[in-house]
């Protein structure tokens, strides 16, 4: 397995765990509920598997002949399928409903893409500075 995919799996894991922590906390606080240790562990495991799966889905962006918009659409659809599957096993729809879960997915997806875009701009700036140094 290449280091790129391992890195994407780790990034996906961290994003998923932090996102699920926020969502579980909001759910518990808004419903004045209490979650048992077993329930929390189950949600952590589901979030970890979900994050790793989503990280692995980054291979879609390596499919050369596909335009970026098609890659993005395929990635979003695959992420949605993973989220719906995780939601089924995590009983997310009983507590929040499918609409809330999908809205949360879109918000998280947009935030992650904005962060990745800023990182990419930063990388491009570094590369351009390095090219400029070589020219001078």
The 8 nearest C-alpha neighbors of each residue, nearest first, counted from 0:
[[1, 2, 4, 5, 3, 6, 55, 8],
 [0, 2, 3, 4, 5, 6, 7, 8],
 [1, 3, 5, 4, 6, 0, 7, 8],
 [4, 2, 6, 1, 5, 7, 0, 8],
 [5, 3, 7, 6, 2, 1, 8, 55],
 [4, 6, 2, 8, 7, 3, 9, 1],
 [5, 7, 3, 9, 4, 8, 2, 10],
 [8, 6, 54, 4, 10, 9, 5, 11],
 [9, 7, 54, 51, 11, 5, 6, 10],
 [8, 10, 12, 6, 11, 7, 13, 5],
 [9, 11, 7, 13, 12, 8, 14, 6],
 [12, 10, 50, 54, 8, 14, 9, 51],
 [13, 11, 50, 9, 51, 15, 47, 10],
 [12, 14, 10, 16, 15, 11, 17, 9],
 [15, 13, 11, 17, 16, 12, 18, 10],
 [16, 14, 50, 18, 12, 13, 17, 46],
 [15, 17, 19, 13, 18, 14, 46, 12],
 [16, 18, 20, 14, 19, 15, 13, 21],
 [19, 17, 15, 21, 20, 16, 14, 22],
 [18, 20, 22, 16, 21, 17, 23, 15],
 [21, 19, 17, 23, 18, 22, 24, 16],
 [20, 22, 24, 18, 19, 23, 25, 17],
 [21, 23, 19, 25, 24, 20, 26, 18],
 [24, 22, 26, 20, 25, 21, 19, 27],
 [23, 25, 21, 27, 26, 22, 20, 28],
 [26, 24, 22, 28, 23, 27, 29, 21],
 [27, 25, 23, 29, 24, 28, 22, 30],
 [26, 28, 32, 24, 30, 25, 29, 31],
 [29, 27, 31, 25, 26, 30, 24, 32],
 [28, 30, 26, 27, 31, 25, 32, 24],
 [29, 31, 32, 27, 28, 26, 25, 33],
 [32, 30, 28, 29, 27, 33, 26, 25],
 [33, 31, 27, 30, 34, 28, 29, 26],
 [32, 34, 27, 35, 31, 28, 30, 36],
 [33, 35, 38, 39, 32, 36, 27, 37],
 [36, 34, 38, 37, 39, 33, 40, 41],
 [35, 37, 39, 38, 40, 34, 41, 33],
 [36, 38, 40, 35, 39, 41, 34, 42],
 [39, 37, 41, 35, 40, 36, 34, 42],
 [40, 38, 42, 36, 41, 37, 43, 35],
 [39, 41, 43, 37, 42, 38, 36, 44],
 [40, 42, 38, 44, 39, 43, 37, 45],
 [41, 43, 45, 39, 40, 44, 46, 38],
 [44, 42, 40, 46, 41, 45, 47, 39],
 [43, 45, 47, 41, 46, 42, 40, 48],
 [46, 44, 42, 48, 47, 43, 49, 41],
 [45, 47, 49, 43, 44, 48, 15, 16],
 [48, 46, 44, 50, 12, 49, 45, 43],
 [49, 47, 51, 45, 50, 46, 52, 44],
 [50, 48, 46, 52, 47, 51, 45, 53],
 [51, 49, 12, 11, 15, 53, 47, 52],
 [50, 52, 8, 54, 12, 48, 11, 53],
 [53, 51, 55, 49, 54, 50, 48, 56],
 [52, 54, 56, 50, 55, 51, 11, 78],
 [53, 55, 8, 11, 7, 51, 56, 52],
 [56, 54, 52, 57, 53, 8, 51, 4],
 [55, 57, 53, 58, 54, 59, 52, 74],
 [56, 58, 59, 55, 60, 54, 7, 53],
 [59, 57, 56, 61, 60, 55, 62, 4],
 [60, 58, 57, 61, 62, 56, 70, 74],
 [59, 61, 58, 62, 57, 70, 67, 71],
 [62, 60, 58, 59, 63, 57, 70, 65],
 [63, 61, 60, 59, 64, 65, 58, 70],
 [64, 62, 65, 61, 60, 66, 59, 67],
 [63, 65, 62, 66, 61, 67, 70, 69],
 [66, 64, 63, 62, 69, 70, 67, 68],
 [67, 65, 69, 68, 70, 64, 63, 71],
 [66, 68, 70, 69, 71, 65, 60, 72],
 [69, 67, 71, 70, 66, 72, 65, 73],
 [70, 68, 72, 71, 66, 67, 73, 65],
 [71, 69, 67, 73, 68, 72, 60, 59],
 [70, 72, 74, 68, 69, 73, 67, 75],
 [71, 73, 69, 75, 74, 70, 68, 76],
 [74, 72, 70, 76, 71, 75, 69, 77],
 [73, 75, 71, 77, 72, 76, 70, 78],
 [74, 76, 78, 72, 77, 73, 79, 71],
 [77, 75, 79, 73, 78, 74, 72, 80],
 [76, 78, 80, 74, 79, 75, 73, 81],
 [79, 77, 75, 81, 80, 76, 74, 53],
 [78, 80, 82, 76, 81, 77, 75, 83],
 [81, 79, 77, 83, 78, 82, 84, 76],
 [82, 80, 78, 84, 79, 83, 85, 77],
 [81, 83, 79, 85, 84, 80, 86, 78],
 [84, 82, 86, 80, 85, 81, 79, 87],
 [85, 83, 81, 87, 86, 82, 80, 88],
 [84, 86, 82, 88, 87, 83, 89, 81],
 [87, 85, 91, 83, 89, 84, 88, 90],
 [86, 88, 84, 90, 85, 89, 83, 91],
 [87, 89, 85, 86, 90, 84, 45, 91],
 [88, 90, 86, 91, 87, 85, 42, 45],
 [91, 89, 87, 92, 88, 93, 86, 94],
 [92, 90, 86, 89, 93, 94, 95, 87],
 [91, 93, 96, 95, 97, 94, 90, 86],
 [94, 92, 91, 90, 95, 96, 97, 87],
 [95, 93, 92, 91, 96, 90, 26, 30],
 [94, 96, 92, 99, 93, 91, 97, 100],
 [95, 97, 92, 98, 99, 93, 94, 100],
 [96, 98, 100, 92, 99, 101, 95, 91],
 [97, 99, 101, 100, 96, 102, 95, 103],
 [100, 98, 102, 101, 97, 96, 95, 103],
 [99, 101, 103, 97, 98, 102, 104, 96],
 [100, 102, 104, 98, 103, 99, 97, 105],
 [103, 101, 99, 105, 104, 100, 98, 106],
 [104, 102, 100, 106, 101, 105, 99, 107],
 [105, 103, 101, 107, 102, 106, 108, 100],
 [104, 106, 108, 102, 103, 107, 109, 101],
 [105, 107, 103, 109, 108, 104, 110, 102],
 [106, 108, 110, 104, 109, 105, 111, 103],
 [109, 107, 105, 111, 106, 110, 104, 112],
 [110, 108, 112, 106, 107, 111, 105, 113],
 [111, 109, 107, 113, 112, 108, 106, 114],
 [112, 110, 114, 108, 113, 109, 107, 115],
 [111, 113, 115, 109, 114, 110, 116, 108],
 [112, 114, 116, 110, 111, 115, 109, 117],
 [113, 115, 111, 117, 116, 112, 110, 118],
 [114, 116, 112, 118, 117, 113, 119, 111],
 [115, 117, 119, 113, 114, 118, 112, 120],
 [116, 118, 120, 114, 119, 115, 121, 113],
 [119, 117, 121, 115, 116, 120, 122, 114],
 [118, 120, 116, 122, 121, 117, 115, 123],
 [121, 119, 117, 123, 118, 122, 124, 116],
 [120, 122, 118, 124, 119, 123, 117, 125],
 [123, 121, 119, 125, 124, 120, 118, 126],
 [124, 122, 126, 120, 125, 121, 127, 119],
 [123, 125, 127, 121, 122, 126, 120, 128],
 [126, 124, 128, 122, 123, 127, 129, 121],
 [125, 127, 129, 123, 128, 124, 130, 122],
 [126, 128, 130, 124, 129, 125, 123, 131],
 [129, 127, 131, 125, 130, 126, 124, 132],
 [128, 130, 126, 132, 127, 131, 125, 133],
 [129, 131, 127, 133, 128, 132, 126, 134],
 [130, 132, 128, 134, 129, 133, 127, 135],
 [133, 131, 129, 135, 130, 134, 128, 127],
 [132, 134, 130, 131, 135, 129, 128, 127],
 [133, 135, 131, 132, 130, 129, 128, 127],
 [134, 132, 133, 131, 130, 129, 128, 127]]
